[in-house]
């Protein structure tokens, strides 16, 4: 069968194309062969090899292991290496050499910085917090020096590329300016390999916190650094310095929210039943108190009735107000009248948030004094019946929270304060400092001020550190620290919590009522007898403990906090105001400055690094609570502000805070810094995707997915509240919206 003229023409065209293309490729190949390898291929191999080398070693130094997902740091290193090669070819000899030194030096510096920073703070460094670096370098230079010295081996390994570059520039590289064609090929290489890297992200799927989700959506620093690499993490971080996206909220299945609300009531009933069963003491106390109260009430009612000639009647129980804890805010109406798209999105979000309800503890401490303390580096391992008897007393009396967690955020103490004082999630960008000019109506300082109480705050470190002289007055406090009114006898580091308490109680003890905030510092790392003056001061008190020197030093510095609390209770007792005072104490973070083996030593077992390491005490104590009340519900520092606001009967809207009143009937939700979470049903590990069920019954459909979406929205909303000064849009006539008519 003969081919027609059409097919003959096609065949001829194809043959011609192949010949011409082959000739083109041959010529280009000859052209490329003529290019000295020393001017292109060797620099290309050096940059790609250097970045892969840095990613692999830093990953191993930080995590002590390498798994399959290390492929992404390697893949993303390739287009970056090609891009560096491109940059090092635009200039003449000396210019290109300078570029190569700068790119290699900056790369090594960033990787060294992240390894050292992570070894101390257990989170990655963010360039968006660069303004805090000066404080850290000047005030904590001893800690910085120690961190560098303890990571000298890692630093040496990570600067080897600089040594290699010195040899290659001297002996191998030509460093000549490349023509436009070669530079064009490199540019195409950057695009092609970056596209390949993006396509490869789908290997692990597109679920929550997979590499795909971390790259395109979530961008969680701890997870991005681990699964995508420090190069990509740094790119995200620096991009955030110049551009912040508008809030993008995720829809949560309304049927899921309804089912959670429905199941919550059942679960709380089951949880209460389980708590009473597991805590016979609490059950007996509660029963005894109820019987005593009922008997007293009946006797009083009977006596009154008999005195009036009426037969005795059973008293009518007073119903508990379980209405929503909200203010008179019509978010839907606000959204309709808002032109700013970002603010409108927030209004629409809050219009659909389920508030928490009032409960039997609402207003329990109305009219009481409140002392709120954020304790530096406090943890369960600081509590000893003999060595820290006051801490032991306070953690075993009042409200006893058996399932409380303190998350570690990106800027440690500052973020720990921010969570407790604002009820919002910090976003790794100097959140407290950025709030200094924002309206923060729900801070306890501002709320108590509206009651006519002069709120005071104290810190036994430099008053300008982290710009607290700007942030804390904005939260409603008259702020005193070292350098602006707080007088301490000893000029040591860290300073004494006991001295701070001793020298400040007289400033407020006679006020009725009063509200005071303390940020302590005695428990600050380093936990050695030479690196912490309070550890040295109390060294003899811990000399017989069966622990290592560092573990004993940690307990010794926490003894100073115990002495401070002892002094506080003593002085308030003498002033006859203790009975009307509530002490709330929580940690800013766990003692992260340690290697985990020290925590294991004090715990007496290997501590789970994903959840247990964040477990802590929340002290909520008052002499008015005669018997301990055991709270087994999962809770965290994010819940402190709404819980205290409810207990003190303050004006607040539970929808506008990211935590929940612990005593409400809302489903508990503990959010950790890396987006792992705990509810009364599961513990979810965002790093591994592992789910640990805490109940026997089946979970609601898409439970994990929907909780993850709720958490992502909370992070987005917290960031937007801070960025746009959102509360000022909600309360344009502040403080009049908060003042209740008589």
C-alpha positions in Angstrom: 0.0 0.0 0.0 1.5 3.3 -1.1 1.4 6.4 1.1 -0.5 9.4 -0.2 1.2 12.7 -0.9 0.0 14.1 2.5 1.9 11.5 4.5 5.0 11.8 2.3 5.0 15.5 3.1 4.6 14.9 6.9 7.5 12.3 6.8 9.8 14.7 5.0 9.0 17.5 7.5 9.7 15.3 10.4 13.0 14.1 8.9 14.0 17.7 8.2 13.1 18.8 11.8 15.2 16.0 13.3 18.2 16.8 11.2 18.0 20.5 12.0 17.4 19.8 15.7 20.2 17.3 15.8 22.5 19.8 14.2 21.4 22.4 16.7 21.9 20.1 19.7 25.3 19.1 18.3 26.4 22.7 17.9 25.1 23.6 21.3 26.8 20.6 22.8 30.0 21.7 21.1 29.5 25.2 22.5 28.9 23.9 26.0 32.0 21.7 25.8 34.0 24.7 24.9 32.9 26.5 28.0 35.5 26.0 30.8 34.0 23.8 33.5 35.7 25.9 36.1 33.5 28.8 35.2 30.1 27.1 35.3 29.9 23.4 36.2 32.2 23.5 39.2 30.6 26.6 40.8 27.2 25.0 40.1 28.2 21.8 41.8 29.7 23.8 44.7 26.6 25.8 45.5 24.2 22.9 45.1 26.5 20.6 47.1 27.0 23.2 49.8 23.3 23.8 50.4 22.5 20.1 50.4 25.4 19.6 52.8 24.1 22.3 55.1 20.5 21.0 55.1 21.5 17.4 55.8 23.9 18.3 58.7 21.7 20.9 60.3 18.7 18.6 60.2 20.7 15.9 61.9 22.1 18.3 64.5 18.6 19.5 65.4 16.6 16.3 65.2 19.3 13.6 65.7 17.7 11.6 62.9 16.9 11.7 59.2 13.8 10.3 57.7 12.3 10.1 54.2 11.0 13.7 54.1 14.6 15.0 54.1 14.1 14.7 50.3 12.4 18.1 50.3 15.2 20.1 51.8 17.5 18.4 49.3 15.2 19.1 46.3 14.6 22.8 47.3 18.4 23.2 47.7 18.9 22.5 44.0 17.1 25.5 42.4 18.6 27.7 45.2 22.1 26.5 44.3 21.5 27.2 40.6 20.2 30.7 41.5 23.3 31.3 43.6 25.4 30.2 40.6 23.5 32.6 38.4 24.2 35.5 40.8 27.9 34.7 40.8 28.2 35.2 37.1 27.0 38.7 36.4 30.2 40.5 37.3 33.9 40.5 36.4 36.4 38.4 38.3 36.6 40.1 41.7 32.9 41.0 41.7 31.9 37.3 41.2 34.3 36.2 43.9 32.8 38.7 46.3 29.3 37.4 45.5 30.4 33.8 46.1 31.9 34.7 49.4 28.8 36.6 50.5 26.3 33.9 49.4 28.3 31.1 51.0 29.1 33.1 54.2 25.4 34.2 54.6 24.2 30.6 54.0 26.6 29.2 56.6 25.7 31.9 59.1 22.0 31.3 58.7 22.4 27.5 59.2 24.7 28.0 62.2 22.2 30.5 63.7 19.3 28.1 63.4 21.2 25.2 64.9 22.4 27.2 67.9 19.1 29.0 68.4 17.1 25.7 68.2 19.5 24.1 70.7 18.6 26.7 73.2 15.0 27.8 72.5 13.6 24.6 70.8 12.1 26.7 68.0 13.6 28.3 64.9 14.8 31.8 64.8 12.6 34.2 62.9 14.0 37.3 61.1 10.6 38.9 61.9 11.7 39.1 65.5 15.0 40.7 64.7 14.2 43.7 66.8 14.4 41.5 69.9 17.9 40.2 69.1 19.6 43.3 70.4 18.1 42.8 73.8 19.0 39.1 73.8 22.6 39.8 72.8 23.2 42.6 75.3 21.2 41.3 78.3 21.9 37.6 77.9 25.3 37.6 76.4 26.5 34.9 78.9 23.7 32.6 77.7 24.5 33.4 74.1 28.2 32.7 74.6 27.4 29.4 76.4 25.1 28.3 73.5 27.8 29.0 71.0 30.5 27.2 73.0 28.2 24.2 73.5 27.7 24.0 69.7 31.3 24.6 68.6 31.4 21.2 66.8 28.2 21.9 64.9 29.4 25.3 64.0 32.7 24.0 62.7 31.0 21.4 60.5 28.6 24.0 59.1 31.4 26.5 58.1 33.5 23.9 56.3 32.0 25.2 52.9 33.9 28.4 53.5 37.2 26.5 53.8 36.4 24.6 50.6 35.5 27.9 48.8 38.8 29.4 49.8 40.6 26.5 48.1 38.4 26.4 45.1 38.5 30.2 44.4 42.3 30.1 44.7 43.0 26.9 42.7 39.9 26.0 40.6 37.2 28.6 39.9 37.7 31.1 37.1 35.0 33.5 38.3 34.7 35.2 34.9 31.6 37.0 33.7 29.3 34.7 31.9 27.5 35.6 28.6 23.8 36.1 28.5 23.0 32.7 27.0 24.6 30.8 29.9 22.9 33.0 32.4 19.7 32.4 30.6 20.2 28.6 30.8 20.8 28.9 34.5 17.6 31.0 34.9 15.6 28.3 33.1 17.3 25.8 35.4 16.1 27.6 38.4 12.5 27.7 37.1 12.5 24.0 36.0 13.9 22.6 39.2 11.7 24.8 41.4 8.7 23.6 39.4 9.9 20.0 39.9 10.2 20.6 43.6 6.7 22.0 43.8 5.2 19.1 41.9 7.0 16.6 44.2 5.2 18.1 47.2 2.2 16.0 46.2 4.0 12.7 47.0 2.7 12.8 50.6 -0.7 14.1 49.7 -2.3 17.4 50.5 -3.6 16.7 54.0 -3.0 19.0 57.0 0.7 19.6 57.7 2.0 17.5 54.8 4.8 19.2 52.9 2.3 20.4 50.3 0.1 22.0 53.0 3.1 23.6 54.8 4.4 25.1 51.6 1.1 26.4 50.1 -1.0 27.1 53.2 0.0 26.6 56.8 3.6 27.6 56.9 4.1 26.5 60.5 7.8 27.5 61.3 8.7 24.3 63.3 7.1 22.0 60.8 8.3 23.9 57.7 11.9 23.9 59.0 11.8 20.1 59.6 9.9 19.0 56.4 10.9 21.6 53.8 14.3 22.7 55.1 15.9 25.8 56.5 16.3 27.4 53.0 12.6 27.3 52.4 11.8 28.4 56.0 14.1 31.4 55.6 12.5 32.3 52.3 9.1 32.3 53.9 10.3 34.2 56.9 12.0 37.0 54.9 9.0 37.3 52.5 6.9 37.9 55.6 8.9 41.0 56.4 7.7 42.6 53.2 4.3 41.3 52.7 1.4 39.9 54.8 -1.5 38.3 53.1 -5.1 39.2 53.9 -6.8 36.7 56.2 -7.9 33.5 54.4 -10.3 31.6 56.6 -11.2 27.9 56.2 -14.8 26.8 56.2 -15.6 24.4 59.1 -18.5 21.9 58.5 -21.5 23.4 60.3 -22.8 19.9 60.9 -19.6 19.1 62.7 -19.9 22.1 64.9 -23.5 21.1 65.8 -22.4 17.5 66.5 -19.5 18.7 68.7 -21.8 21.0 70.6 -24.2 18.1 71.1 -21.6 15.6 72.0 -19.9 18.0 74.3 -22.8 18.0 76.8 -22.7 14.3 76.9 -19.0 14.1 77.2 -18.9 16.7 80.0 -21.5 14.6 81.9 -19.4 11.5 81.3 -16.2 13.4 82.2 -17.8 14.7 85.5 -18.8 11.2 86.3 -15.4 9.8 85.6 -13.7 12.7 87.5 -15.8 12.0 90.6 -15.2 8.3 90.3 -11.4 8.8 90.1 -11.3 11.4 92.8 -13.3 10.1 95.8 -11.8 12.9 97.9 -13.2 15.6 95.6 -16.6 13.8 95.4 -16.8 13.5 99.2 -15.9 17.2 99.7 -18.4 18.3 97.1 -21.1 16.2 98.6 -20.3 17.3 102.1 -20.3 21.0 101.1 -23.6 20.7 99.3 -25.2 18.9 102.3 -23.9 21.5 104.7 -25.0 24.4 102.5 -28.4 22.9 102.0 -28.9 22.1 105.7 -27.8 25.7 106.7 -30.2 27.2 104.1 -33.1 25.0 105.2 -32.5 25.8 108.9 -32.4 29.5 108.1 -35.5 29.3 106.0 -37.3 27.2 108.6 -36.4 29.5 111.4 -37.6 32.5 109.4 -40.9 30.8 108.5 -41.5 29.6 112.1 -40.8 33.1 113.4 -43.5 34.4 111.0 -45.9 31.6 112.1 -45.6 29.7 108.8 -44.9 26.0 108.3 -41.4 25.0 107.3 -41.0 24.8 103.5 -38.2 23.5 101.3 -36.2 26.5 99.8 -36.5 27.1 96.1 -33.1 26.5 94.5 -31.6 29.5 92.7 -31.2 28.6 89.0 -27.7 29.0 87.5 -27.3 31.5 84.7 -26.0 29.6 81.7 -26.6 32.3 79.1 -23.8 33.0 76.6 -20.9 35.1 77.9 -21.1 37.8 75.2 -21.5 41.5 74.8 -24.1 43.4 72.8 -22.2 43.2 69.4 -24.0 42.6 66.1 -21.2 41.2 64.0 -23.5 40.6 61.0 -24.5 44.3 61.0 -20.9 45.4 61.4 -19.9 43.2 58.4 -22.7 44.8 56.2 -21.4 48.3 56.9 -17.6 47.6 56.6 -15.7 48.5 53.5 -12.4 47.1 54.6 -12.4 43.5 53.3 -10.0 42.2 55.9 -12.1 43.6 58.7 -15.3 42.4 57.1 -13.9 38.9 57.0 -13.2 39.1 60.7 -16.7 40.3 61.5 -18.2 37.5 59.5 -16.0 35.0 61.3 -17.0 36.2 64.8 -20.6 36.2 63.8 -20.4 32.4 63.5 -18.2 31.6 66.5 -19.9 29.7 69.3 -19.6 31.6 72.6 -18.9 29.9 75.9 -21.7 29.9 78.5 -21.8 31.3 82.0 -21.8 28.7 84.7 -21.9 28.1 88.5 -18.5 29.8 88.8 -19.4 33.0 87.0 -18.7 36.0 89.3 -17.4 33.7 92.1 -14.6 36.2 92.8 -16.4 39.4 92.0 -15.0 42.1 94.2 -11.9 40.1 95.1 -8.3 41.1 94.7 -6.3 39.4 91.9 -2.6 38.7 91.7 -1.7 37.3 88.3 1.8 35.9 88.0 3.7 34.6 85.0 6.6 32.6 86.4 9.8 32.3 84.4 10.7 28.7 83.5 8.2 27.2 86.1 7.3 23.6 85.7 6.0 20.6 87.8 9.6 19.7 88.6 9.9 22.9 90.7 7.4 21.6 93.2 8.7 19.7 96.3 6.8 19.3 99.5 9.8 20.1 101.7 11.9 22.4 99.5 9.1 24.5 98.0 6.3 24.1 100.5 4.3 27.2 99.4 4.3 26.0 95.8 3.3 22.6 97.0 0.4 24.1 99.0 -0.9 26.2 96.2 -0.7 23.4 93.6 -2.7 21.1 95.9 -5.4 23.5 97.1 -7.9 25.8 95.5 -8.7 24.8 91.9 -6.4 21.9 91.0 -5.9 21.5 87.2 -4.6 18.0 86.5 -4.5 18.3 82.7 -3.0 21.8 82.1 -0.5 22.6 79.3 1.9 25.6 78.6 2.8 25.7 75.0 6.2 26.9 73.7 5.8 29.8 71.2 8.4 31.3 68.9 9.5 34.2 71.1 9.4 32.2 74.4 8.8 34.5 77.4 7.3 37.5 75.5 4.9 35.2 73.7 4.1 33.3 76.9 3.1 36.7 78.5 1.1 37.6 75.4 -1.0 34.5 75.6 -1.8 35.0 79.3 -2.4 38.7 79.1 -4.4 38.9 75.8 -6.0 35.6 75.3 -4.7 35.6 71.7 -2.3 33.3 69.8 1.1 34.8 69.2 2.2 34.7 65.5 6.0 34.7 65.8 6.4 38.4 64.8 7.0 40.1 68.2 3.3 40.0 68.9 3.5 41.7 72.3 5.5 44.6 70.9 3.2 45.0 67.9 0.2 45.3 70.2 1.7 48.3 72.0 -0.5 50.8 70.2 -3.5 48.6 69.6 -6.7 48.6 71.6 -6.6 45.6 74.0 -9.8 45.9 75.9 -9.9 42.4 77.4 -6.5 42.5 79.2 -7.1 42.2 82.9 -5.3 45.5 83.5 -7.7 47.4 81.3 -10.8 45.5 82.6 -9.9 46.2 86.2 -9.2 49.8 85.5 -12.8 50.2 84.3 -13.9 49.0 87.7 -12.0 51.9 89.3 -9.0 49.6 90.2 -5.5 51.0 89.6 -3.8 48.0 88.0 -0.1 47.6 88.7 2.6 45.4 87.0 6.1 44.5 88.2 9.1 42.8 86.7 12.5 42.2 88.4 14.5 42.8 85.2 15.3 45.9 83.0 12.1 47.9 82.3 12.9 48.5 78.6 13.6 44.8 77.9 11.4 43.7 75.0 9.9 47.2 75.2 7.7 46.3 78.2 7.7 50.0 79.1 5.5 50.5 76.1 3.5 47.2 75.9 2.4 46.8 79.5 1.0 50.4 80.0 -1.0 49.7 76.9 -2.5 46.7 78.7 -3.6 48.9 81.5 -0.8 48.7 84.0 1.3 51.1 85.9 4.5 49.3 85.1 7.6 49.2 87.3 10.8 47.2 86.8 14.5 47.7 87.2 15.4 51.2 86.1 12.0 52.9 86.4 11.0 52.6 90.1 11.5 49.0 91.2 14.2 49.0 93.9 16.2 45.7 94.5 18.9 45.3 97.1 21.0 42.9 95.0 22.3 43.7 91.5 22.7 40.2 90.3 21.4 38.0 87.4 18.8 36.8 87.6 17.3 39.0 90.2 15.4 37.8 93.2 11.6 37.2 93.0 11.5 37.4 96.8 13.0 40.9 96.8 10.5 42.0 94.1 7.6 40.8 96.2 9.0 42.2 99.5 9.5 45.6 98.0 6.2 46.0 96.2 3.4 44.6 98.4 3.1 47.9 100.4 2.2 49.7 97.2 -1.1 48.0 96.8 -2.1 46.0 99.9 -4.3 48.7 101.3 -6.2 49.3 98.1 -9.7 47.7 98.0 -9.8 45.9 95.7 -6.4 45.6 93.9 -5.1 43.9 90.8 -1.4 43.2 90.3 0.6 41.4 87.6 4.1 40.0 88.3 6.6 38.7 85.7 9.3 36.8 87.6 12.8 36.1 86.5 14.6 34.0 89.2 13.8 30.8 87.3 15.6 32.0 84.1 18.2 29.8 82.5 21.1 29.0 82.7 20.4 26.3 85.3 23.8 26.1 86.8 25.2 27.3 90.1 27.6 29.6 88.2 25.0 30.8 85.6 22.1 31.6 87.9 22.6 33.7 91.0 19.5 32.4 92.7 20.7 28.8 92.1 23.9 29.8 93.8 22.1 31.6 96.6 20.0 28.5 97.5 22.7 25.9 96.7 23.0 24.5 100.2 19.3 23.8 100.3 19.6 21.3 97.4 23.0 19.8 98.1 21.6 16.5 99.3 19.2 15.9 96.4 19.9 12.8 94.3 20.2 14.7 91.1 22.8 16.1 88.7 24.3 19.5 89.4 22.1 21.2 86.7 18.9 19.6 88.0 19.7 20.7 91.5 20.4 24.2 90.2 17.0 24.3 88.6 15.2 23.4 91.8 17.4 25.9 93.7 16.4 28.9 91.6 12.7 27.9 91.9 13.1 28.0 95.6 13.4 31.8 95.2 9.9 31.8 93.6 8.6 29.8 96.5 10.1 32.2 99.0 8.5 35.1 97.1 5.0 33.4 97.3 5.6 32.7 101.0 6.4 36.4 101.5 3.4 37.5 99.5 0.9 35.3 101.5 2.5 36.4 104.8 2.2 40.1 104.0 -1.3 39.9 102.7 -2.3 37.9 105.8 -0.8 40.7 108.0 -2.8 43.3 106.0 -5.9 41.2 106.6 -6.7 41.0 102.8 -5.7 37.5 102.0 -9.2 36.1 102.5 -10.4 38.3 99.6 -7.4 37.6 97.3 -7.0 35.2 94.4 -3.5 34.2 93.3 -3.2 32.9 89.7 0.2 31.6 88.6 1.3 30.0 85.3 4.5 29.5 83.5 5.7 31.4 80.5 7.2 28.2 79.1 8.7 25.0 80.3 12.5 25.0 81.0 13.4 24.6 77.3 17.0 25.7 77.8 17.8 22.1 78.9 18.6 19.0 77.0 15.7 16.7 77.4 17.7 14.2 79.5 17.6 16.8 82.4 13.8 16.9 82.3 13.7 13.1 82.2 15.9 13.0 85.2 13.7 15.3 87.3 10.5 13.5 86.0 11.9 10.1 86.9 11.0 8.7 83.5 11.4 9.5 79.8 9.1 12.4 79.1 7.0 12.3 76.0 8.5 15.1 73.8 5.3 15.8 71.9 2.8 16.4 74.7 4.0 15.6 78.2 6.9 18.0 78.1 4.3 20.9 77.9 2.3 19.7 80.9 2.4 22.1 83.7 0.6 23.6 86.8 -1.9 26.4 86.7 -2.2 27.7 90.2 -5.6 29.2 90.9 -5.8 29.6 94.7 -7.8 31.6 97.3 -8.4 30.9 101.0 -12.1 31.3 100.0 -11.9 27.8 98.4 -11.9 25.7 101.5 -11.4 22.4 99.8 -9.6 21.5 96.6 -11.7 21.4 93.4 -10.3 18.9 90.9 -10.5 19.9 87.2 -9.5 17.1 84.8 -10.5 18.9 81.7 -7.6 19.6 79.2 -6.7 23.3 79.4 -3.9 25.6 78.5 -2.5 29.1 79.1 -4.7 30.4 76.3 -7.7 29.7 78.6 -6.5 31.7 81.5 -7.8 35.2 80.5 -11.4 34.0 79.7 -11.4 31.9 82.8 -10.4 34.7 85.1 -12.7 37.1 83.3 -15.6 34.8 84.0 -14.6 34.2 87.6 -14.4 37.9 88.4 -17.6 38.7 86.6 -15.8 41.1 84.2 -17.4 42.4 81.0 -16.0 40.4 78.1 -17.1 38.6 74.9 -16.0 35.0 74.8 -16.2 34.9 71.0 -13.4 37.4 70.7 -10.8 35.4 72.6 -9.0 32.3 71.3 -9.1 30.4 74.5 -12.1 29.2 76.5 -13.4 29.6 80.0 -12.3 26.3 81.6 -15.4 26.1 83.7 -17.8 26.5 80.8 -19.4 23.6 79.0 -17.5 24.2 75.8 -15.4 21.4 74.4 -11.8 21.7 75.6 -9.1 22.5 73.1 -5.4 22.7 73.9 -3.4 24.2 71.0 0.4 23.8 71.0 2.9 26.0 69.1 3.4 23.5 66.3 -0.4 23.0 65.8 -0.6 19.7 67.6 -3.7 19.7 69.8 -5.5 17.9 72.7 -9.2 17.6 73.2 -11.3 15.4 75.5 -11.3 12.9 72.7 -7.9 12.8 71.1 -4.3 13.9 71.2 -3.2 14.8 67.7 0.5 15.1 66.7 1.0 17.5 63.8 4.5 16.4 63.2 3.7 12.8 62.6 -0.1 12.9 61.9 -0.6 10.4 64.6 -3.9 10.4 66.5 -4.1 9.0 70.1 -7.8 8.4 71.0 -8.8 9.1 74.6 -12.3 7.7 74.3 -13.7 4.4 73.2 -16.6 5.7 71.1 -16.2 6.5 67.4 -15.1 10.1 66.6 -17.5 12.4 64.7 -16.9 12.4 60.9 -13.8 14.3 59.8 -13.1 15.2 63.4 -9.4 15.8 63.1 -9.8 17.7 59.8 -12.4 20.0 61.3 -10.4 20.7 64.5 -7.3 21.4 62.4 -9.4 23.9 60.4 -10.7 25.5 63.6 -7.1 25.9 64.8 -5.8 27.3 61.5 -8.6 29.9 61.7 -7.6 30.8 65.2 -4.0 31.4 64.1 -5.2 33.5 61.1 -7.7 35.5 63.2 -5.2 36.2 66.0 -2.7 37.5 63.4 -5.3 39.7 61.8 -6.6 41.1 65.2 -3.0 42.2 65.8 -2.2 43.4 62.3 -5.4 45.5 61.8 -6.0 46.6 65.4 -9.4 44.8 65.1 -10.8 45.5 68.5 -10.8 49.2 67.7 -13.3 48.5 64.9 -15.5 46.5 67.2 -15.4 49.1 70.1 -15.1 52.5 68.4 -16.5 54.2 71.5 -14.3 52.3 74.0 -14.6 52.2 77.0 -18.3 53.0 77.0 -19.2 49.6 75.6 -17.7 48.0 78.7 -19.3 50.2 81.3 -22.5 48.6 82.7 -25.3 51.0 83.8 -25.9 51.0 87.6 
